[in-house]
Each structure stands twice: as C-alpha cells, then as structure tokens.
Amino acid sequence: MQKVPVSLWTLLAGMIISPISIWIGQNHHLLPVQASQQAPLVDGFFNIMFTIAVALFLVVEGTILIFLFMYRRRPGDNGDGTPVEGNLALEIFWTAVPTVIVIVLGIYSVDIYNKMGGLEPGSHPHGQMAHVSGSAMAATMNDGSEPVTAGIGIGASPQTQGKPADLVVDVKGIQFAWLFNYPQTGIAAGELHVPVGADVQLNLSADDVIHSFWVPQFRLKQDALPGIPTELRFVATKPGTYPIVCAELCGGYHGSMRSQVVVHTQEDFDSWLTENQIAQNQGQSQVVAVNPANLSTPEFLAPYINDMGVSTDTLSQIAK
C-alpha cells in the first residue's frame, strides 16, 4: 500500500482547519454590543487574532491527539522509541510562521490605532501639549490660565483632525468615583451623558492615583494620570446606558469605582442639558437664600413665623 505524502495530509488538514477557525473567529459572541464608531475597528482586529488562535489551537491539540494514537505503545512492544536528532526544516517553519504572524498583526494594530486617533491626539486645536516642554506645561497649568489639553490618549481620527469636538467633557477620577463637568454649560454630574453621533472629547485627569476610564461597549480605555492630562475622543453610535469601569487598581474600593455613560438621541440630550441647567441654577439660588451668614435675624426667622404664631410686626419688634 502506497504511503500518503505528508504534504497531502498537510493540505487536507488546512482545508479542514481553515473554515472551522474562520467561522469560530467571526461568530464567537465573546464581546459586548458595539456602541461606538471605534468598536468595529477593535472587533475586526480581535476577530483576526481569535481566528489565528483557534487555528493554532486545532493544529497543536490535533497533532497531540494524532501522535497519542499513532505512536502509542503496542502490547508486547518493550523496545525504545525511534531516536530523533532534529529537523531543521521543521524548526525553521515553526519559527518563521509565528514571526510573520506577529509582524503582520503589529502593522495592522498600528493602522487600527491610527484610525482611532491614538497616534496624534495632540495635533488638533484643542490638544497642543505635545509641543510644550515639561516646565512650560507646568507653568501654564499653575498660573491660572487656560489649562493645556492632552497630548496623550485617543484623539481625533484622521477624518476629524484639526476639527474641534462637538462636545467637551472634563472627567476627573478620584478615590473612588468619576466626576463629570461640562465646561460649555457649567453642568456637573456623577455620570456621563452624550448625544448619539456626536464627536465627544473627554479631558481626563486624576487627583490622587492612576485611574483608568473604560467603557467595554465602546472598546475604549484610557488612563487618568495625576498631574498629566490625557484625552479620550469617541463617537457613540447606539443609544443606551453603558457601564464605566475603573480598569486600574486604585485602592481598597477599586471594584466599586463605577459609573455609567448614557447615550441619548440629540433631542433627549438637549432636554437633559436644559433640565440640569435649570436644576443646578435653582439649587445655587436656594443655597444663597438660606445661607445664615448672609441673613439678618428677621430674614432668618421669616420662614418660621407661621409655625410660631408670630406676626411680622412682632418679629420686627423682637429683632430690635
């Protein structure tokens, strides 16, 4: 019986393994829903890596199983195994293949990172820190003038380079919470609200230790560093509420440092802005009105005269 060539077995194995690994790599359902413009880029890269990983797993584990069967010890066989000194061609092959895979994936990842805006976050009008020296940056941040924005992080994509973001939000990480400030409207909140389809720029900072701002559905994560501003720019594509997680161990209550990002339609976002501006303005007026340090005695007691059964005239006389 004629022996089947190894090359033919290799071709047959490739024809079986390739479609299986490609199907699993594209239909694994391991990732959460895509909710940002950057998410499909990351998912495409992950799917390719997962496809390669599945193929390598099938090759390695399949070879082990085949060898376990083919080279098992037969009953009555007490001899030594066939001595193998090495195979130069095989060693070159299993060195060259991973090398090519790593180089290709490295080049592809750089391209993805560039499309997401990671290579030049400080090249647009709102991010010039990359061109400022360390001492000049410190002086600018400490002299009370407008702070220098980030040159580190995910900035504008190549399509939006040189264009200001539609919405800017200052995000501060503290142990153990995220604080969100909207400088264009003066709104402060404990959760992030953005309109769907808007180009959003987050200016990240930290007061104490390193935190990491991560939204799994956006496929985006960026560290918030004490004393060093960083940036995260994205476009949300799917309305909904998504978790914000600190992905950097920041202390004993790190696991509870969570918030959420609410992606609105433009109409709902405008309503949220209006409601919060009115609510926060009303809150400020009330605080000033009832501040006892700024009130006279009659003014301080005026809200209570009905409960006390005292007239305004009597209250005025008492105050004298």
Helices and strands as residue ranges (DSSP letters): H 6-26, H 39-70, H 88-116, G 129-131, H 134-142, E 153-154, E 167-174, E 177-182, E 187-189, E 192-195, E 199-206, E 211-215, G 216-218, E 220-224, E 230-235, E 240-246, G 254-256, E 258-264, H 266-289, G 292-294, H 297-301, G 302-304, H 305-308, H 312-319
